[in-house]
């Protein structure tokens, strides 16, 4: 249960305006407050970092449980696993499947979104390119027929946040416009589009690049492709999977440096094995083998999502990639919150917002997680 008042004092507090050394954050009930009454209990977090909770806009599961084909209990287990790793706001992502199954899944996930357990639904497929299908079943892929896109969005009962599609396919641009009119993010991904075709999608209203670089043509000096179009347009936010597997560090730094800190969203693209361990799993209808934390299809050997959690993405960004803490926090919290239309409640440490916050030690290892004023993982400062 959330405390009436609690003062977190002495940490390096990452605020939208920068880092405040020796700062104070006041929690009142489930929200961040501007001040605390005299004598309010206080926790000394000297030598630690205090950050807003992470917002993951692309996540297929974790803790051995799947968002794509699991039960309600499975989804809740996966969400809780990621919460313990700092993701206090999760969008549940689907994968390509039979339309009837996807419509049913939309209904189940929308109920959890209405209950506040997840922040909405991201449909990844089936409207993607067979040339860049990745870990999606080719036999179930479809062209983006706007009528089917509308049917899927309607099945989500207002909880559809994003849909990834290959906009170069027949019906693609019309579907992008439909999504924009419906208030759903149109994301370009699993695409074989040219530079020019990608620009058309952006002009039609697409605003997100689904896991940039992955499942799309590489950047070429004569054929710049979707990567260049998505990076150069200020209207687009690029997703990056910072697990050291999906992207070479130089590619990540290139994208981060060119797009800028306000146009990057770190995601997990996690599947069941995140926070769980090696083994054999299913991603939709496909079998996935996880070895040494790397998920690949049993047939075809394509990378099949990740086993990443966002606390690891933050630690790697700061300690390996050399990204300033404040910029990494924007990519993990403020930027996805803004894209999802949730910035009035989450994404930064400001009075009035949900008390979703994280405590990290001097090495950026996660030590505490609070969600809506309640500790899920209570810090144990030295």
Sine and cosine of phi, psi and omega as CSV:
sin_phi,cos_phi,sin_psi,cos_psi,sin_omega,cos_omega
0.00,0.00,0.64,-0.77,-0.02,-1.00
-0.93,0.36,0.67,-0.74,0.01,-1.00
-0.96,0.28,0.44,-0.90,0.02,-1.00
-0.87,0.49,-0.75,0.66,0.10,-1.00
-0.57,-0.82,0.59,-0.80,0.08,-1.00
-0.49,-0.87,0.73,-0.69,0.02,-1.00
-0.94,-0.33,0.82,-0.58,0.09,-1.00
-0.97,-0.25,0.91,-0.41,-0.21,-0.98
-0.82,-0.57,0.49,-0.87,0.19,-0.98
1.00,-0.04,-0.13,0.99,-0.06,-1.00
-1.00,0.10,0.24,-0.97,0.25,-0.97
-0.98,0.21,0.96,-0.28,-0.10,-1.00
-0.99,-0.11,0.86,-0.51,-0.01,-1.00
-1.00,0.00,0.93,-0.36,-0.03,-1.00
-0.95,-0.32,0.25,-0.97,0.06,-1.00
-0.84,0.54,-0.44,0.90,-0.03,-1.00
-1.00,-0.04,-0.06,1.00,-0.03,-1.00
0.70,-0.71,-0.13,-0.99,-0.03,-1.00
-0.99,-0.10,0.76,-0.66,0.03,-1.00
-0.96,-0.27,0.92,-0.39,0.02,-1.00
-0.96,0.27,0.67,-0.75,0.00,-1.00
0.89,0.46,0.57,0.82,-0.08,-1.00
-0.99,0.14,0.10,-0.99,0.00,-1.00
-0.74,-0.67,0.71,-0.71,0.13,-0.99
-0.83,-0.55,0.78,-0.62,-0.02,-1.00
-0.97,-0.25,0.77,-0.64,0.05,-1.00
-0.94,-0.33,0.78,-0.62,0.07,-1.00
-0.81,-0.59,0.93,-0.37,-0.10,-1.00
0.89,0.45,-0.82,-0.57,-0.01,-1.00
-0.98,-0.18,0.21,0.98,-0.08,-1.00
-0.77,-0.63,0.25,-0.97,0.10,-0.99
-0.99,0.11,0.73,-0.68,-0.04,-1.00
-0.93,-0.38,0.28,-0.96,0.00,-1.00
-0.99,0.11,-0.40,0.92,-0.03,-1.00
-0.39,-0.92,0.24,-0.97,0.01,-1.00
-0.79,-0.61,0.50,-0.87,0.05,-1.00
-0.93,0.36,0.39,-0.92,0.03,-1.00
-0.87,0.50,0.70,-0.72,0.01,-1.00
1.00,0.05,0.09,1.00,0.02,-1.00
-0.90,0.44,0.60,-0.80,0.01,-1.00
-0.86,0.50,0.56,-0.83,-0.10,-0.99
-0.71,-0.70,0.64,-0.77,0.10,-0.99
-0.92,-0.40,0.80,-0.60,0.01,-1.00
-1.00,0.09,0.90,-0.43,0.00,-1.00
-0.92,-0.39,0.50,0.87,0.02,-1.00
-0.82,0.57,0.67,-0.74,0.00,-1.00
0.99,0.11,0.01,1.00,0.00,-1.00
-0.93,-0.37,0.13,-0.99,0.10,-1.00
-0.93,-0.37,0.58,-0.81,0.05,-1.00
-0.84,-0.54,0.88,-0.48,-0.09,-1.00
-0.81,-0.59,0.34,-0.94,0.16,-0.99
-0.94,0.35,0.45,-0.89,0.07,-1.00
-0.86,0.50,0.50,-0.87,-0.02,-1.00
-0.98,0.22,0.47,-0.88,0.04,-1.00
-0.84,-0.54,0.92,-0.39,-0.05,-1.00
-0.96,-0.27,0.92,-0.40,-0.06,-1.00
-1.00,-0.08,0.11,0.99,-0.02,-1.00
-0.47,-0.88,0.99,-0.15,-0.15,-0.99
-0.43,-0.90,0.81,-0.59,-0.06,-1.00
-0.98,-0.22,-0.08,1.00,0.02,-1.00
0.49,-0.87,-0.07,-1.00,0.00,-1.00
0.12,-0.99,0.20,-0.98,0.02,-1.00
0.91,0.41,0.40,0.92,-0.05,-1.00
0.99,0.12,0.10,1.00,-0.07,-1.00
-0.85,-0.52,0.49,-0.87,-0.10,-0.99
-0.92,-0.38,0.64,-0.76,0.16,-0.99
-0.99,0.12,-0.32,0.95,-0.16,-0.99
-1.00,0.10,-0.50,0.87,-0.01,-1.00
-0.52,-0.85,0.25,0.97,-0.01,-1.00
-1.00,0.04,0.10,-0.99,0.07,-1.00
-0.98,0.22,0.07,-1.00,0.09,-1.00
-0.84,0.54,-0.68,0.73,0.00,-1.00
-0.89,0.46,-0.61,0.79,0.04,-1.00
-0.89,0.46,-0.72,0.69,-0.01,-1.00
-0.87,0.49,-0.71,0.71,0.00,-1.00
-0.89,0.45,-0.60,0.80,0.05,-1.00
-0.89,0.45,-0.70,0.71,0.02,-1.00
-0.90,0.44,-0.68,0.73,0.03,-1.00
-0.87,0.49,-0.70,0.71,-0.01,-1.00
-0.90,0.43,-0.63,0.78,0.05,-1.00
-0.84,0.54,-0.73,0.68,-0.02,-1.00
-0.95,0.32,-0.51,0.86,0.08,-1.00
-0.88,0.48,-0.65,0.76,0.01,-1.00
-0.91,0.41,-0.28,0.96,0.06,-1.00
-0.97,-0.23,0.26,0.96,0.16,-0.99
0.98,-0.21,-0.15,0.99,0.00,-1.00
-1.00,0.07,0.99,-0.10,-0.04,-1.00
-1.00,0.08,-0.22,0.98,0.06,-1.00
-0.73,-0.68,0.85,-0.52,-0.08,-1.00
-0.79,-0.61,0.76,-0.65,0.22,-0.98
-0.99,-0.11,0.78,-0.63,-0.01,-1.00
-1.00,0.06,0.81,-0.58,-0.03,-1.00
-0.97,-0.22,0.64,-0.77,0.11,-0.99
-0.99,-0.13,0.09,-1.00,0.18,-0.98
-0.80,-0.60,0.15,-0.99,0.00,-1.00
-0.82,0.57,0.72,-0.70,0.03,-1.00
-0.40,-0.92,0.01,-1.00,0.12,-0.99
-0.86,0.50,0.64,-0.77,-0.09,-1.00
-0.85,0.52,-0.66,0.75,0.01,-1.00
-0.88,0.47,-0.65,0.76,0.02,-1.00
-0.92,0.40,-0.62,0.79,0.01,-1.00
-0.92,0.39,-0.63,0.78,0.03,-1.00
-0.90,0.43,-0.64,0.77,0.06,-1.00
-0.91,0.41,-0.67,0.74,0.02,-1.00
-0.89,0.45,-0.62,0.78,0.04,-1.00
-0.86,0.50,-0.64,0.77,0.02,-1.00
-0.90,0.43,-0.70,0.71,-0.01,-1.00
-0.90,0.44,-0.73,0.68,-0.04,-1.00
-0.93,0.36,-0.54,0.84,0.00,-1.00
-0.91,0.42,-0.56,0.83,0.06,-1.00
-0.89,0.46,-0.67,0.74,0.02,-1.00
-0.92,0.38,-0.54,0.84,0.06,-1.00
-0.93,0.37,-0.65,0.76,0.03,-1.00
-0.90,0.43,-0.47,0.88,0.04,-1.00
-0.99,0.10,-0.10,0.99,0.02,-1.00
1.00,0.09,0.17,0.99,0.00,-1.00
-0.98,0.19,-0.57,0.82,0.12,-0.99
-0.81,-0.59,0.24,-0.97,-0.08,-1.00
-0.98,-0.18,0.27,0.96,0.01,-1.00
0.77,-0.64,-0.15,-0.99,-0.12,-0.99
-0.83,-0.56,0.66,-0.75,0.16,-0.99
-0.90,-0.43,0.87,-0.49,0.05,-1.00
-1.00,-0.04,0.93,-0.36,0.06,-1.00
-0.96,-0.27,0.98,-0.20,-0.15,-0.99
1.00,0.02,0.21,-0.98,0.20,0.98
-1.00,0.00,0.16,0.99,-0.15,-0.99
-1.00,-0.02,0.83,0.55,-0.09,-1.00
-0.80,-0.60,0.20,-0.98,-0.10,-0.99
-0.98,0.20,0.74,-0.67,0.10,-1.00
-0.90,0.43,-0.34,0.94,0.03,-1.00
-0.96,0.28,-0.38,0.92,-0.07,-1.00
-0.73,-0.68,0.69,0.73,-0.15,-0.99
-0.96,0.27,-0.39,0.92,-0.03,-1.00
0.84,0.55,-0.77,-0.64,-0.04,-1.00
-1.00,-0.07,0.74,0.67,0.07,-1.00
-0.85,-0.52,0.59,-0.81,-0.03,-1.00
-0.95,0.31,0.89,-0.46,-0.06,-1.00
-0.89,0.46,-0.55,0.83,-0.05,-1.00
-0.93,0.38,-0.30,0.95,-0.04,-1.00
-0.97,-0.25,0.02,1.00,-0.01,-1.00
-0.94,0.33,0.50,-0.86,0.02,-1.00
-0.68,-0.73,0.43,-0.90,0.19,-0.98
-0.95,0.31,0.50,-0.87,-0.07,-1.00
-0.97,0.26,0.96,0.27,0.10,-1.00
-0.92,0.39,0.88,-0.48,-0.05,-1.00
-0.82,0.58,-0.54,0.84,0.01,-1.00
-0.91,0.42,-0.63,0.78,0.03,-1.00
-0.96,0.29,-0.61,0.79,0.06,-1.00
-0.87,0.50,-0.72,0.69,0.03,-1.00
-0.88,0.47,-0.64,0.77,0.00,-1.00
-0.89,0.46,-0.65,0.76,0.00,-1.00
-0.93,0.37,-0.69,0.72,0.02,-1.00
-0.89,0.46,-0.68,0.73,0.00,-1.00
-0.90,0.44,-0.58,0.81,-0.01,-1.00
-0.91,0.42,-0.37,0.93,0.00,-1.00
-0.99,0.11,-0.07,1.00,0.12,-0.99
0.79,0.62,0.72,0.69,0.04,-1.00
0.99,0.10,0.06,1.00,-0.04,-1.00
-0.97,-0.25,0.05,1.00,0.08,-1.00
-0.96,0.29,0.85,-0.52,0.01,-1.00
-0.98,-0.17,-0.55,0.83,-0.12,-0.99
-0.40,-0.92,0.52,-0.86,0.11,-0.99
-0.68,-0.73,0.80,-0.60,0.02,-1.00
-1.00,-0.08,0.75,-0.66,0.01,-1.00
-0.53,-0.85,0.33,-0.94,0.11,-0.99
-1.00,-0.05,0.98,-0.21,-0.18,-0.98
-0.94,0.33,-0.24,0.97,0.00,-1.00
-0.98,0.22,-0.26,0.97,0.00,-1.00
-0.96,0.29,0.39,-0.92,0.05,-1.00
-0.81,0.58,0.77,-0.64,-0.03,-1.00
1.00,0.03,-0.07,1.00,-0.10,-1.00
-0.91,0.42,-0.78,0.63,-0.05,-1.00
-0.92,0.40,-0.63,0.77,0.05,-1.00
-0.89,0.46,-0.61,0.79,0.02,-1.00
-0.93,0.38,-0.61,0.79,0.07,-1.00
-0.86,0.51,-0.73,0.68,-0.01,-1.00
-0.90,0.44,-0.63,0.78,0.04,-1.00
-0.87,0.48,-0.71,0.71,-0.01,-1.00
-0.88,0.47,-0.70,0.71,0.00,-1.00
-0.87,0.50,-0.70,0.71,0.01,-1.00
-0.89,0.45,-0.49,0.87,-0.02,-1.00
-1.00,0.05,-0.01,1.00,-0.01,-1.00
0.98,0.22,0.41,0.91,0.00,-1.00
-0.94,-0.35,0.68,-0.73,0.02,-1.00
-0.92,0.40,0.81,-0.59,0.13,-0.99
-1.00,-0.06,0.87,-0.49,-0.05,-1.00
-0.92,-0.40,0.72,-0.70,0.05,-1.00
-1.00,0.01,0.85,-0.53,-0.01,-1.00
-0.19,-0.98,0.26,-0.96,-0.10,-0.99
0.72,0.69,0.81,0.59,-0.17,-0.98
-0.83,-0.55,0.53,-0.85,0.11,-0.99
-0.92,-0.40,0.43,0.90,-0.10,-1.00
-0.93,0.36,0.44,-0.90,0.16,-0.99
-0.99,0.16,0.12,-0.99,0.10,-1.00
-0.83,0.56,-0.74,0.67,-0.06,-1.00
-0.91,0.41,-0.65,0.76,0.03,-1.00
-0.91,0.42,-0.60,0.80,0.02,-1.00
-0.92,0.39,-0.63,0.78,0.06,-1.00
-0.88,0.48,-0.60,0.80,0.05,-1.00
-0.89,0.46,-0.65,0.76,0.02,-1.00
-0.90,0.43,-0.65,0.76,0.02,-1.00
-0.91,0.42,-0.68,0.74,0.03,-1.00
-0.90,0.43,-0.46,0.89,0.04,-1.00
-0.98,0.20,-0.25,0.97,0.07,-1.00
0.79,-0.61,0.02,1.00,0.05,-1.00
-0.92,0.40,0.71,-0.71,-0.09,-1.00
-0.78,-0.63,0.02,1.00,-0.01,-1.00
-0.72,-0.69,0.61,-0.79,0.16,-0.99
-0.97,-0.22,0.92,-0.39,0.00,-1.00
-0.94,0.34,0.83,-0.56,-0.09,-1.00
0.44,0.90,0.97,0.23,-0.03,-1.00
-0.74,0.67,0.64,-0.77,-0.04,-1.00
0.99,0.11,-0.65,0.76,-0.07,-1.00
-0.99,0.13,0.70,-0.72,0.02,-1.00
0.89,0.47,0.66,0.75,0.12,-0.99
-0.40,-0.92,0.35,-0.94,-0.01,-1.00
-0.86,0.50,0.60,-0.80,0.04,-1.00
-0.94,0.34,0.36,-0.93,0.04,-1.00
-0.92,0.38,0.78,-0.62,0.04,-1.00
-0.80,-0.59,0.43,-0.90,-0.09,-1.00
-0.97,0.25,-0.37,0.93,0.11,-0.99
-0.97,-0.26,-0.39,0.92,0.04,-1.00
-0.81,-0.59,0.99,0.12,-0.12,-0.99
-0.90,0.44,-0.40,0.92,0.14,-0.99
0.91,0.41,-0.16,-0.99,-0.07,-1.00
-0.92,0.39,-0.52,0.85,-0.05,-1.00
-0.84,0.54,-0.73,0.68,-0.02,-1.00
-0.91,0.41,-0.71,0.70,-0.02,-1.00
-0.87,0.49,-0.65,0.76,-0.04,-1.00
-0.96,0.29,-0.58,0.81,-0.01,-1.00
-0.96,0.29,-0.57,0.82,-0.15,-0.99
-1.00,0.08,-0.25,0.97,-0.09,-1.00
-1.00,-0.06,0.86,-0.52,-0.06,-1.00
-0.93,0.37,-0.17,0.99,0.03,-1.00
-0.99,0.13,-0.15,0.99,-0.15,-0.99
-0.94,-0.33,0.71,-0.71,0.17,-0.99
-0.98,-0.21,0.71,-0.70,-0.07,-1.00
-0.96,-0.26,0.77,-0.64,0.13,-0.99
-0.99,0.17,0.64,-0.77,0.07,-1.00
-0.73,-0.68,0.70,-0.71,0.06,-1.00
-0.98,-0.19,0.97,-0.23,-0.12,-0.99
-0.99,-0.12,0.94,0.35,0.01,-1.00
-0.92,-0.39,0.02,1.00,-0.02,-1.00
0.98,0.19,0.01,1.00,0.01,-1.00
-0.92,-0.38,-0.77,0.64,-0.06,-1.00
-0.95,0.32,-0.49,0.87,-0.07,-1.00
-0.70,-0.71,0.68,-0.73,0.20,-0.98
-0.93,0.38,0.60,-0.80,0.00,-1.00
-0.80,0.60,-0.56,0.83,0.00,-1.00
-0.93,0.37,-0.59,0.81,0.05,-1.00
-0.92,0.39,-0.65,0.76,0.03,-1.00
-0.89,0.45,-0.71,0.70,0.00,-1.00
-0.91,0.42,-0.59,0.81,0.05,-1.00
-0.87,0.49,-0.75,0.66,-0.02,-1.00
-0.91,0.42,-0.71,0.71,-0.03,-1.00
-0.90,0.43,-0.68,0.74,-0.03,-1.00
-0.93,0.36,-0.60,0.80,-0.05,-1.00
-0.98,0.17,-0.70,0.71,-0.02,-1.00
-0.96,0.29,-0.58,0.82,-0.08,-1.00
1.00,0.00,0.38,-0.93,-0.14,-0.99
-0.89,0.45,-0.39,0.92,-0.03,-1.00
-1.00,0.08,-0.05,1.00,-0.05,-1.00
-0.85,-0.53,0.37,0.93,0.04,-1.00
-0.87,-0.49,0.67,-0.74,0.15,-0.99
-0.81,-0.59,0.92,-0.39,0.12,-0.99
-0.95,0.31,0.72,-0.69,0.03,-1.00
-0.78,-0.62,0.22,-0.98,0.11,-0.99
-1.00,-0.09,-0.61,0.79,-0.22,-0.98
0.78,0.62,0.57,0.82,-0.14,-0.99
-0.94,0.33,0.51,-0.86,0.18,-0.98
-0.89,-0.45,-0.12,-0.99,-0.18,-0.98
-0.76,0.65,-0.59,0.81,-0.16,-0.99
-0.95,0.30,-0.22,0.98,0.00,-1.00
-0.86,0.52,0.79,-0.61,-0.01,-1.00
0.94,0.35,0.29,0.96,-0.09,-1.00
-0.78,-0.63,-0.84,0.55,0.03,-1.00
0.62,-0.78,0.10,-1.00,0.01,-1.00
-0.92,0.40,0.34,-0.94,0.02,-1.00
0.49,-0.87,-0.22,-0.98,0.03,-1.00
-0.94,-0.35,0.76,-0.65,-0.08,-1.00
-0.73,-0.69,0.04,-1.00,0.12,-0.99
-0.84,-0.54,0.68,-0.74,0.12,-0.99
-0.88,-0.47,0.99,-0.17,-0.18,-0.98
0.90,0.44,-0.77,-0.63,-0.01,-1.00
-1.00,0.05,-0.02,1.00,-0.13,-0.99
-0.98,-0.21,0.54,-0.84,0.00,-1.00
-1.00,-0.01,0.70,-0.71,-0.06,-1.00
-0.82,-0.58,0.73,-0.69,0.10,-1.00
-0.96,-0.29,0.77,-0.64,0.02,-1.00
-0.94,-0.34,0.87,-0.49,0.02,-1.00
-0.76,-0.65,0.77,-0.64,-0.02,-1.00
0.80,0.60,0.57,0.82,0.07,-1.00
0.99,0.17,0.06,1.00,0.00,-1.00
-0.95,-0.30,0.81,-0.58,-0.04,-1.00
-0.99,-0.13,0.81,-0.58,0.04,-1.00
-0.68,-0.73,0.51,-0.86,0.08,-1.00
-0.88,0.47,0.64,-0.77,0.07,-1.00
-0.90,0.43,-0.64,0.77,0.06,-1.00
-0.96,-0.27,0.92,-0.39,0.04,-1.00
0.95,-0.31,-0.41,0.91,0.11,-0.99
0.93,0.38,0.23,0.97,0.07,-1.00
-0.92,0.38,0.54,-0.84,0.14,-0.99
-0.86,0.50,0.73,-0.69,-0.10,-1.00
-0.86,-0.52,0.98,0.20,-0.07,-1.00
0.94,0.34,-0.34,-0.94,-0.05,-1.00
-0.66,-0.75,0.11,-0.99,0.16,-0.99
-0.93,-0.38,0.39,0.92,-0.09,-1.00
-0.96,0.27,0.55,-0.84,0.26,-0.96
-0.86,-0.51,0.46,-0.89,-0.17,-0.99
-0.95,0.31,-0.34,0.94,0.11,-0.99
-0.91,0.43,-0.60,0.80,0.06,-1.00
-0.94,0.35,-0.60,0.80,0.04,-1.00
-0.89,0.46,-0.66,0.75,0.04,-1.00
-0.91,0.42,-0.74,0.67,-0.04,-1.00
-0.88,0.47,-0.67,0.74,0.01,-1.00
-0.92,0.40,-0.67,0.74,-0.01,-1.00
-0.85,0.53,-0.67,0.74,-0.08,-1.00
-0.99,0.14,-0.69,0.72,-0.15,-0.99
-1.00,-0.02,-0.40,0.91,-0.02,-1.00
-0.96,-0.29,-0.73,0.68,-0.10,-0.99
-1.00,0.05,-0.20,0.98,0.05,-1.00
0.96,0.30,0.42,0.91,0.02,-1.00
-0.99,0.11,0.75,-0.66,0.02,-1.00
-0.82,0.57,0.59,-0.81,-0.04,-1.00
-0.81,0.59,-0.71,0.70,-0.06,-1.00
-0.88,0.48,-0.63,0.78,0.00,-1.00
-0.94,0.34,-0.65,0.76,0.03,-1.00
-0.89,0.46,-0.64,0.77,0.00,-1.00
-0.91,0.41,-0.62,0.79,0.08,-1.00
-0.85,0.53,-0.69,0.72,-0.04,-1.00
-0.94,0.34,-0.41,0.91,-0.04,-1.00
-0.99,-0.12,-0.31,0.95,-0.13,-0.99
-0.72,-0.69,-0.93,0.36,-0.15,-0.99
-0.90,0.44,-0.70,0.71,-0.07,-1.00
-0.91,0.42,-0.78,0.63,0.05,-1.00
-0.90,0.44,-0.56,0.83,0.05,-1.00
-0.88,0.48,-0.68,0.74,0.02,-1.00
-0.90,0.43,-0.72,0.70,-0.01,-1.00
-0.86,0.50,-0.62,0.78,-0.07,-1.00
-0.99,0.13,-0.04,1.00,-0.02,-1.00
0.97,0.24,0.45,0.89,-0.07,-1.00
-0.92,-0.40,0.14,0.99,-0.14,-0.99
-0.92,0.40,-0.24,0.97,0.05,-1.00
-0.98,0.21,-0.22,0.97,-0.06,-1.00
-0.86,-0.50,-0.57,0.82,-0.09,-1.00
-0.67,-0.75,0.14,-0.99,0.11,-0.99
0.96,-0.28,-0.23,0.97,0.02,-1.00
-0.35,-0.94,0.33,-0.94,0.00,-1.00
-1.00,-0.04,1.00,-0.03,-0.01,-1.00
-0.64,-0.77,0.58,-0.81,0.01,-1.00
-0.80,0.60,0.68,-0.74,0.01,-1.00
0.99,-0.12,-0.35,0.94,-0.01,-1.00
-1.00,0.07,0.28,-0.96,0.05,-1.00
-0.83,0.55,0.62,-0.78,0.03,-1.00
-0.99,0.16,0.93,0.36,0.11,-0.99
-0.98,-0.22,0.95,-0.31,-0.09,-1.00
-0.51,-0.86,0.38,-0.93,-0.10,-1.00
-0.81,-0.59,0.59,-0.81,0.09,-1.00
-0.93,-0.37,0.82,-0.58,0.04,-1.00
-0.84,-0.54,0.49,-0.87,0.04,-1.00
-0.99,0.11,-0.08,-1.00,-0.08,-1.00
-0.90,0.43,-0.37,0.93,0.03,-1.00
-0.99,-0.10,0.20,0.98,0.02,-1.00
0.91,0.42,0.48,0.88,0.17,-0.99
-1.00,0.02,0.67,-0.74,-0.06,-1.00
-0.94,0.34,0.77,-0.64,-0.01,-1.00
-0.85,-0.53,-0.31,0.95,-0.02,-1.00
-0.42,-0.91,0.57,-0.82,0.03,-1.00
-0.71,-0.70,0.83,-0.56,0.12,-0.99
-0.89,-0.47,0.70,-0.71,0.08,-1.00
-0.77,-0.64,0.84,-0.54,-0.02,-1.00
0.78,0.62,0.65,0.76,0.10,-0.99
1.00,0.09,0.01,1.00,-0.01,-1.00
-0.90,-0.44,0.75,-0.66,0.03,-1.00
-0.94,0.33,0.83,-0.55,0.20,-0.98
-1.00,-0.01,-0.46,0.89,0.03,-1.00
-0.57,-0.82,0.98,-0.21,-0.13,-0.99
-0.98,0.19,0.76,-0.66,-0.01,-1.00
-0.93,0.37,0.52,-0.86,0.05,-1.00
-0.84,-0.55,0.96,0.27,-0.06,-1.00
-0.87,0.50,0.58,-0.82,0.04,-1.00
-0.92,0.38,0.00,0.00,0.00,0.00
